[in-house]
């Protein structure tokens, strides 16, 4: 289908733009770090970390922040493209907070009829206040006559963050909302829109970085040989 091909091209263009901007941000930060005060490496050395190791750790820590930010924004925008592909009238909108002063409004990523979709790539928070804010959010959305639906593609890794997600899932169920995480989120998007986003992203990933799978196969072969 031409329309599906157009959507794929849009996602590929989006990936290319994010990739270019990410690399520019990383290179810019690396240049800035050349002028950083590294006197704190003394403490690294006290803890048994060499200067070279400390430099690499600082570089990856700084650039990693950009990677997480760009990865999340890209996936959420790509998913939104899929929802809008199937439902062009679905829009990003804000609703008034009817249960407090802060924040004044809550944002809905895609509002399609009564479905109020929140799209997240991952939520790794361990902040208890996050539960309170999210509880208020879903109650407010419900009060406006919408069904709150959370679509989160990747679960956090740490136990406390996972527990918070389990609590949020219960909160959504409590207001007759829906919560989809991990593989359920990918399947929900495909069932809802008819678009297999994960397959599209896998295709793009294999085109852009095919050497990764080759190296993994090589490592696996060497391990078996040993």
C-alpha positions in Angstrom: 0.0 0.0 0.0 1.2 3.5 -1.0 0.1 5.0 2.3 2.0 2.4 4.4 5.1 3.1 2.3 4.7 6.8 2.9 4.4 6.2 6.6 7.6 4.1 6.5 9.4 6.8 4.7 8.3 9.4 7.2 9.6 7.2 10.1 12.9 6.7 8.2 13.2 10.4 7.7 12.4 11.0 11.3 15.1 8.5 12.3 17.6 10.1 10.1 16.9 13.6 11.5 17.1 12.4 15.1 20.4 10.5 14.3 22.0 13.6 12.8 21.0 15.8 15.7 22.1 13.3 18.3 25.5 13.0 16.7 25.9 16.7 16.6 24.9 17.1 20.3 27.3 14.4 21.3 30.2 15.9 19.3 29.5 19.3 20.7 29.4 18.0 24.3 32.7 16.1 23.8 34.3 19.4 22.6 32.9 21.2 25.6 34.3 18.5 27.9 37.9 19.1 26.7 37.8 22.4 28.7 36.2 20.9 31.8 37.8 21.1 35.2 38.9 17.5 35.9 40.2 18.0 39.4 37.5 15.6 40.7 39.6 12.8 39.1 41.5 12.8 42.3 38.5 11.2 44.0 38.1 8.8 41.2 41.7 7.7 41.8 41.1 7.4 45.5 38.4 4.9 44.6 40.6 3.0 42.3 39.5 4.5 39.0 42.3 5.6 36.6 42.3 8.9 34.9 41.6 7.2 31.5 38.7 5.3 33.0 37.3 8.4 34.6 37.4 10.3 31.3 35.5 7.5 29.5 33.0 7.3 32.3 32.3 11.0 32.2 32.0 11.0 28.4 29.6 8.1 28.4 27.6 9.6 31.2 27.2 12.9 29.4 26.5 11.5 26.0 24.2 8.8 27.4 21.8 11.5 28.6 21.5 12.7 25.1 20.9 9.2 23.8 18.1 8.5 26.3 16.5 11.8 25.5 16.6 11.4 21.8 15.7 7.7 21.8 12.6 8.4 23.9 11.5 11.4 21.8 12.0 9.5 18.6 10.0 6.5 19.6 7.1 8.5 21.0 7.0 10.7 17.8 7.2 7.6 15.6 4.3 5.9 17.5 2.3 9.1 17.2 2.8 9.0 13.4 1.3 5.5 13.4 -1.8 6.6 15.4 -2.3 9.7 13.2 -1.8 7.5 10.1 -4.9 5.4 11.1 -6.8 8.3 12.8 -5.8 11.6 11.1 -8.2 13.5 13.4 -6.4 12.2 16.5 -4.7 15.3 18.1 -2.4 16.3 20.9 -4.4 18.3 23.4 -4.5 19.6 26.9 -7.2 19.3 29.5 -7.8 21.6 32.5 -6.8 20.2 35.9 -10.1 19.9 37.7 -8.5 18.5 40.9 -5.8 21.1 41.8 -3.8 24.1 40.8 -0.6 22.4 39.8 -0.2 21.7 37.0 -2.9 23.8 35.4 -3.3 21.3 32.6 -2.5 17.7 31.6 -1.4 16.8 28.1 -2.9 14.0 26.1 -0.5 12.7 23.4 -3.3 11.5 21.1 -7.0 12.1 21.6 -9.0 9.9 19.4 -12.7 10.2 20.1 -12.9 9.2 23.8 -9.5 7.5 23.8 -6.9 9.6 25.6 -3.5 8.0 24.8 -0.3 8.6 26.7 2.7 7.4 24.7 5.9 6.7 26.5 9.0 4.8 25.5 10.0 4.0 29.1 9.3 5.3 32.6 12.1 4.5 35.0 11.1 6.8 37.8 11.3 5.7 41.4 9.8 8.8 42.8 6.7 8.2 44.9 5.3 11.6 44.0 5.1 10.4 40.4 2.3 8.0 41.5 0.3 10.8 43.1 0.7 13.0 40.0 -0.2 10.2 37.6 -3.2 9.3 39.8 -4.4 12.9 39.6 -3.8 12.9 35.8 -5.9 9.8 35.1 -8.7 11.0 37.4 -8.7 14.4 35.6 -8.8 12.8 32.1 -11.6 10.5 33.3 -13.6 13.6 34.6 -13.4 15.1 31.1 -15.2 12.0 29.8 -12.2 10.4 28.2 -10.7 6.9 28.7 -7.0 7.2 29.9 -4.8 4.7 28.0 -1.1 4.3 28.7 1.2 2.8 26.0 4.7 2.3 27.3 7.0 0.3 25.0 9.8 -0.6 27.5 9.6 -1.6 31.1 12.2 -0.2 33.5 14.9 -2.6 34.7 15.1 -1.9 38.5 12.8 -3.4 41.0 11.5 -0.2 42.6 10.7 1.3 39.2 8.9 -1.9 38.2 6.8 -1.8 41.3 5.7 1.8 40.5 4.6 0.7 37.1 2.6 -2.1 38.6 0.9 0.5 40.9 0.2 2.7 37.9 -1.4 -0.3 36.1 -3.7 -0.7 39.0 -4.6 3.0 39.0 -5.6 2.9 35.3 -7.8 -0.2 35.9 -9.4 1.7 38.8 -10.8 4.4 36.5 -11.7 1.9 33.7 -8.7 2.9 31.8 -6.1 0.7 30.0 -2.4 0.1 30.6 -0.1 -1.6 28.1 3.6 -2.1 28.7 6.4 -3.9 27.0 5.3 -6.4 24.2 1.7 -5.6 25.1 2.3 -2.0 24.0 3.7 -3.0 20.6 0.8 -5.3 20.0 -1.8 -2.7 21.1 -0.4 -0.2 18.7 -0.5 -2.7 15.9 -4.0 -3.8 16.7 -5.2 -0.2 17.1 -3.6 1.2 14.0 -2.8 -1.8 11.7 0.8 -0.7 11.7 3.6 -3.0 12.9 5.9 -0.3 14.2 8.3 -2.7 15.7 8.9 -4.5 12.4 9.5 -1.1 10.7 12.0 0.0 13.3 13.7 -3.4 13.1 14.1 -3.0 9.4 15.5 0.5 9.8 17.9 -0.6 12.5 19.2 -3.5 10.4 19.8 -1.1 7.5 21.6 1.5 9.6 23.6 -0.8 11.9 23.8 -4.3 10.4 27.3 -4.8 11.8 26.0 -5.3 15.3 24.2 -8.6 14.5 27.3 -9.8 12.6 29.5 -9.1 15.5 27.1 -10.8 17.9 27.0 -13.9 15.7 30.8 -13.9 15.6 31.1 -13.7 19.4 28.5 -16.5 19.8 30.5 -18.6 17.3 33.7 -18.0 19.2 32.1 -18.9 22.6 30.8 -22.2 21.2 34.2 -23.0 19.8 35.8 -22.5 23.2 
